[in-house]
Amino acid sequence: MGVQKFKTFDEARRALWLPAGDPRILERMRRLAEMRQPHGQVRHGVYRFRTIEEAKVRSKRPHA
């Protein structure tokens, strides 16, 4: 995909839209759906450990 230049934000905004029935719509929807998929495990919160050994054990344990 080449680089496009725009003089205004409105021109750039209009360039994002595809006409109804354009077959590229499905490909764009697929790429957007892939971006929302979680990649790997997400850790929530902050953990504090007394020793480095406790931290290592925690890092090897699967997350719920």
Contacts in CASP RR format, 6 or more apart in sequence:
PFRMAT RR
TARGET T0000
AUTHOR 0000-0000-0000
METHOD contacts of the structure
MODEL  1
MGVQKFKTFDEARRALWLPAGDPRILERMRRLAEMRQPHGQVRHGVYRFR
TIEEAKVRSKRPHA
4 12 0 8 1.000
4 15 0 8 1.000
6 12 0 8 1.000
6 15 0 8 1.000
18 24 0 8 1.000
18 25 0 8 1.000
18 28 0 8 1.000
41 62 0 8 1.000
41 63 0 8 1.000
43 63 0 8 1.000
47 55 0 8 1.000
47 58 0 8 1.000
49 55 0 8 1.000
49 58 0 8 1.000
END
